[in-house]
């Protein structure tokens, strides 16, 4: 009696399940590639970026004395020429009053001398003019000295550091306040030299703030030197030991208007620059 032939088992990769699984995996790989190509390929990205802004010091220019009042605290908004602190100005005020009185007197003497031009010698008239000019110059000096006993804000912005305290003694040109105009902040970033050739002014930038929030902007400057050129301790290969280090090129990014986002100077951000 003839024995039935054993059924041949179909190869696993030919089964419908295997083929369907292969199609799914292939589709996922294709989708991932398309996503990478669209969203990552046209970008240069870096985490070496931070919020930057002009930082300006308010000093007691040339004047020294005890602080008698401070009118602002850290975090306050200030306007240009707003008085931030006041030094003891009794001596400066006395010198100002004395110089003003002398300037007024010599100006009056000069007017009298000029009024009697035919009854006074030329030498006396010249002396009156010189006295009036010298007194006026002394008055301007004392006026400036009195004005400098008031520490004023050199710009509009936010007080980010305050070192002046009522009762402290400030020496001449000592920093009393540090102010920044955060509304005019920009982003400073360092780009790997292998990628910086693709970056041009005007390219759109997507910014993620580490603290939270997203911004947009555009590249405005690509520096012509590496960041290492300005290092406090530059690398020196005079010893003959050379290790090639990839350099980073600084760029500057101008921010688009962001009225609902508060920035902090020096805060870390991540950026993606659209290069295509």
LUMTORGU-723677 format. One record per residue (C-alpha): x, y, z; residue number from 1; residue in one letter. Coordinates in Angstrom, 1 decimal, decimal comma, padded with zeros to 4 digits. Layout:
! LUMTORGU-723677
NODE      x      y      z   i aa
NODE      X      Y      Z NUM  A
...
This chain:
! LUMTORGU-723677
NODE      x      y      z   i aa
NODE  000,0  000,0  000,0   1  X
NODE  001,4  003,4 -001,1   2  X
NODE  002,3  005,8  001,8   3  X
NODE  001,0  009,4  001,5   4  X
NODE  003,7  012,1  000,9   5  X
NODE  004,6  014,2  003,9   6  X
NODE  003,3  017,8  003,6   7  X
NODE  006,1  020,3  002,8   8  X
NODE  006,3  023,1  005,4   9  X
NODE  006,2  026,6  003,9  10  X
NODE  009,3  028,8  004,6  11  X
NODE  008,6  031,2  007,4  12  X
NODE  009,5  034,3  005,4  13  X
NODE  006,9  033,3  002,8  14  X
NODE  004,1  033,3  005,2  15  X
NODE  001,5  036,1  005,1  16  X
NODE  002,3  037,1  008,6  17  X
NODE  006,0  037,5  007,9  18  X
NODE  005,3  039,5  004,7  19  X
NODE  002,8  041,8  006,5  20  X
NODE  005,4  042,3  009,3  21  X
NODE  008,1  043,1  006,8  22  X
NODE  005,8  045,7  005,1  23  X
NODE  005,1  047,3  008,4  24  X
NODE  008,8  047,5  009,4  25  X
NODE  009,7  048,8  005,9  26  X
NODE  007,0  051,4  006,1  27  X
NODE  008,3  052,5  009,5  28  X
NODE  011,8  052,8  008,3  29  X
NODE  010,6  054,8  005,3  30  X
NODE  008,6  057,1  007,4  31  X
NODE  011,5  057,6  009,8  32  X
NODE  013,8  058,4  006,9  33  X
NODE  011,3  060,9  005,4  34  X
NODE  010,9  062,5  008,8  35  X
NODE  014,6  062,8  009,3  36  X
NODE  015,1  064,2  005,8  37  X
NODE  012,4  066,8  006,2  38  X
NODE  013,0  067,9  009,8  39  X
NODE  016,7  067,2  010,5  40  X
NODE  018,6  067,1  007,3  41  X
NODE  018,0  070,8  006,4  42  X
NODE  019,1  072,0  009,8  43  X
NODE  022,3  072,8  011,7  44  X
NODE  021,7  072,4  015,4  45  X
NODE  023,6  073,1  018,6  46  X
NODE  023,1  073,3  022,3  47  X
NODE  026,1  075,7  022,7  48  X
NODE  024,0  078,8  022,7  49  X
NODE  022,8  081,4  025,2  50  X
NODE  020,8  084,6  025,7  51  X
NODE  023,0  087,6  025,3  52  X
NODE  022,4  091,4  025,8  53  X
NODE  024,3  094,5  026,4  54  X
NODE  025,3  094,8  030,1  55  X
NODE  026,0  098,4  031,2  56  X
NODE  027,5  099,5  034,6  57  X
NODE  026,3  102,5  036,5  58  X
NODE  029,2  104,1  038,4  59  X
NODE  029,8  107,1  040,5  60  X
NODE  032,0  108,8  037,8  61  X
NODE  034,9  110,3  039,6  62  X
NODE  033,0  111,1  042,8  63  X
NODE  033,5  109,3  046,1  64  X
NODE  031,4  109,4  049,2  65  X
NODE  028,9  107,7  051,4  66  X
NODE  025,7  106,4  049,9  67  X
NODE  022,8  108,1  051,7  68  X
NODE  019,9  106,6  049,7  69  X
NODE  019,2  103,9  047,1  70  X
NODE  016,0  104,1  045,2  71  X
NODE  015,9  100,8  043,2  72  X
NODE  016,4  097,1  043,9  73  X
NODE  017,4  094,1  041,7  74  X
NODE  014,7  093,3  039,1  75  X
NODE  013,4  096,8  038,9  76  X
NODE  012,7  098,5  035,5  77  X
NODE  014,6  101,8  035,1  78  X
NODE  014,6  104,6  032,6  79  X
NODE  017,6  106,3  031,1  80  X
NODE  018,9  109,1  033,5  81  X
NODE  016,7  107,9  036,3  82  X
NODE  018,4  108,5  039,7  83  X
NODE  019,4  105,1  041,2  84  X
NODE  021,3  106,3  044,3  85  X
NODE  022,5  109,4  046,0  86  X
NODE  025,8  110,1  047,6  87  X
NODE  026,5  112,6  050,4  88  X
NODE  026,6  115,8  048,4  89  X
NODE  027,0  118,5  051,2  90  X
NODE  030,6  119,4  050,2  91  X
NODE  029,7  119,3  046,5  92  X
NODE  026,7  121,5  047,2  93  X
NODE  028,7  124,0  049,2  94  X
NODE  031,4  124,3  046,4  95  X
NODE  028,6  124,7  043,9  96  X
NODE  026,9  127,5  045,8  97  X
NODE  030,3  129,3  046,3  98  X
NODE  031,3  129,0  042,6  99  X
NODE  027,8  130,1  041,5 100  X
NODE  028,0  133,2  043,7 101  X
NODE  031,4  134,1  042,4 102  X
NODE  030,3  133,5  038,8 103  X
NODE  027,3  135,8  039,3 104  X
NODE  029,5  138,5  040,8 105  X
NODE  032,1  138,4  038,1 106  X
NODE  029,4  138,4  035,4 107  X
NODE  027,9  141,5  037,0 108  X
NODE  031,3  143,2  037,2 109  X
NODE  031,9  142,5  033,6 110  X
NODE  028,5  144,0  032,5 111  X
NODE  029,4  147,2  034,5 112  X
NODE  032,8  147,4  032,9 113  X
NODE  031,4  147,0  029,4 114  X
NODE  028,7  149,6  030,2 115  X
NODE  031,4  152,2  031,0 116  X
NODE  033,6  151,2  028,1 117  X
NODE  034,9  154,8  027,6 118  X
NODE  035,6  155,3  031,3 119  X
NODE  037,7  152,2  031,9 120  X
NODE  041,1  151,1  030,7 121  X
NODE  041,5  148,2  028,2 122  X
NODE  043,6  146,4  030,8 123  X
NODE  040,8  146,6  033,4 124  X
NODE  038,2  145,4  030,9 125  X
NODE  040,4  142,4  029,9 126  X
NODE  040,8  141,6  033,6 127  X
NODE  037,1  141,7  034,2 128  X
NODE  036,5  139,4  031,2 129  X
NODE  039,2  136,9  032,3 130  X
NODE  037,7  136,9  035,9 131  X
NODE  034,2  136,2  034,5 132  X
NODE  035,5  133,4  032,3 133  X
NODE  037,5  131,7  035,0 134  X
NODE  034,6  132,0  037,5 135  X
NODE  032,2  130,5  034,9 136  X
NODE  034,6  127,6  034,3 137  X
NODE  034,9  126,9  038,1 138  X
NODE  031,1  127,0  038,3 139  X
NODE  030,8  124,4  035,5 140  X
NODE  033,3  122,1  037,3 141  X
NODE  031,4  122,3  040,6 142  X
NODE  028,1  121,8  038,8 143  X
NODE  029,4  118,6  037,3 144  X
NODE  030,8  117,4  040,6 145  X
NODE  027,5  118,0  042,3 146  X
NODE  025,7  116,1  039,5 147  X
NODE  028,0  113,1  039,9 148  X
NODE  026,9  112,6  043,5 149  X
NODE  023,7  111,3  041,9 150  X
NODE  024,2  107,9  040,3 151  X
NODE  021,9  107,8  037,2 152  X
NODE  021,0  104,9  034,9 153  X
NODE  023,0  105,1  031,7 154  X
NODE  020,2  103,3  029,8 155  X
NODE  016,7  102,0  030,1 156  X
NODE  016,4  098,4  031,2 157  X
NODE  016,4  096,1  034,2 158  X
NODE  018,7  096,2  037,2 159  X
NODE  020,3  092,8  037,3 160  X
NODE  022,8  093,5  040,1 161  X
NODE  023,0  096,1  042,9 162  X
NODE  026,1  096,5  045,0 163  X
NODE  025,4  099,9  046,4 164  X
NODE  023,9  099,9  049,9 165  X
NODE  022,9  102,9  052,0 166  X
NODE  025,7  103,7  054,4 167  X
NODE  028,4  102,2  052,2 168  X
NODE  031,4  104,2  051,0 169  X
NODE  031,9  104,2  047,3 170  X
NODE  035,2  105,0  045,7 171  X
NODE  035,5  106,9  042,4 172  X
NODE  034,4  104,8  039,4 173  X
NODE  033,2  101,9  041,5 174  X
NODE  030,3  099,9  040,0 175  X
NODE  027,1  100,5  041,9 176  X
NODE  024,5  098,9  039,6 177  X
NODE  024,5  096,6  036,6 178  X
NODE  021,7  097,2  034,0 179  X
NODE  020,7  095,3  030,9 180  X
NODE  018,1  096,1  028,3 181  X
NODE  016,7  092,5  028,0 182  X
NODE  014,1  093,7  025,4 183  X
NODE  017,0  094,0  022,9 184  X
NODE  018,5  090,6  023,7 185  X
NODE  020,0  088,3  021,0 186  X
NODE  021,2  084,8  020,9 187  X
NODE  025,0  084,0  020,8 188  X
NODE  025,9  080,5  019,6 189  X
NODE  029,0  078,6  018,6 190  X
NODE  028,8  076,4  015,5 191  X
NODE  031,1  073,5  014,6 192  X
NODE  033,5  074,6  011,9 193  X
NODE  032,5  071,7  009,7 194  X
NODE  028,9  073,0  009,7 195  X
NODE  029,3  076,7  009,7 196  X
NODE  029,9  076,9  005,9 197  X
NODE  026,2  076,2  005,4 198  X
NODE  025,1  079,1  007,6 199  X
NODE  024,3  082,5  006,0 200  X
NODE  022,8  085,7  007,4 201  X
NODE  019,1  085,8  007,0 202  X
NODE  018,5  082,1  007,6 203  X
NODE  015,6  081,3  009,9 204  X
NODE  016,3  079,9  013,4 205  X
NODE  014,1  077,9  015,8 206  X
NODE  015,1  078,4  019,4 207  X
NODE  014,2  076,3  022,5 208  X
NODE  014,7  077,9  025,9 209  X
NODE  016,0  075,4  028,5 210  X
NODE  013,8  077,2  031,1 211  X
NODE  010,8  076,7  028,9 212  X
NODE  009,4  078,3  025,8 213  X
NODE  010,2  078,6  022,1 214  X
NODE  011,3  081,5  020,0 215  X
NODE  012,2  082,2  016,4 216  X
NODE  014,8  084,5  014,9 217  X
NODE  017,3  084,9  012,1 218  X
NODE  021,0  084,7  011,7 219  X
NODE  022,5  088,3  011,5 220  X
NODE  026,2  087,6  011,8 221  X
NODE  028,7  084,8  011,2 222  X
NODE  032,1  085,8  012,8 223  X
NODE  035,3  085,6  010,8 224  X
NODE  037,2  084,1  013,7 225  X
NODE  036,9  081,0  016,0 226  X
NODE  035,8  081,4  019,6 227  X
NODE  039,2  080,1  020,7 228  X
NODE  041,0  083,2  019,4 229  X
NODE  039,5  085,2  022,4 230  X
NODE  040,2  082,5  025,0 231  X
NODE  041,9  083,8  028,2 232  X
NODE  044,4  081,0  027,9 233  X
NODE  044,9  080,3  024,1 234  X
NODE  046,3  076,9  023,1 235  X
NODE  050,0  076,8  022,5 236  X
NODE  051,6  074,0  020,4 237  X
NODE  055,2  075,2  020,8 238  X
NODE  056,0  072,0  022,8 239  X
NODE  055,4  070,0  019,6 240  X
NODE  052,5  068,0  021,1 241  X
NODE  049,6  068,6  018,7 242  X
NODE  046,1  067,4  019,1 243  X
NODE  043,6  068,7  016,5 244  X
NODE  040,5  070,2  018,1 245  X
NODE  037,4  071,0  016,2 246  X
NODE  036,9  074,7  016,5 247  X
NODE  033,6  076,6  017,0 248  X
NODE  032,6  079,7  015,1 249  X
NODE  030,5  082,3  016,9 250  X
NODE  027,3  083,5  015,3 251  X
NODE  024,7  086,1  016,3 252  X
NODE  020,9  085,5  016,1 253  X
NODE  018,4  088,4  016,1 254  X
NODE  015,1  087,4  017,9 255  X
NODE  011,7  087,9  016,4 256  X
NODE  009,2  089,9  018,6 257  X
NODE  008,4  087,9  021,7 258  X
NODE  006,1  090,1  024,0 259  X
NODE  004,9  087,1  026,1 260  X
NODE  008,3  085,6  026,8 261  X
NODE  010,7  086,8  029,5 262  X
NODE  014,3  086,2  028,9 263  X
NODE  017,3  086,1  031,3 264  X
NODE  020,8  087,1  030,3 265  X
NODE  023,1  084,1  030,1 266  X
NODE  020,2  081,5  030,0 267  X
NODE  020,9  078,4  027,9 268  X
NODE  019,0  077,7  024,7 269  X
NODE  019,1  075,2  021,9 270  X
NODE  018,9  076,3  018,3 271  X
NODE  018,2  074,8  014,9 272  X
NODE  019,1  076,8  011,9 273  X
NODE  017,2  076,1  008,7 274  X
NODE  019,9  076,0  006,0 275  X
NODE  017,7  074,8  003,0 276  X
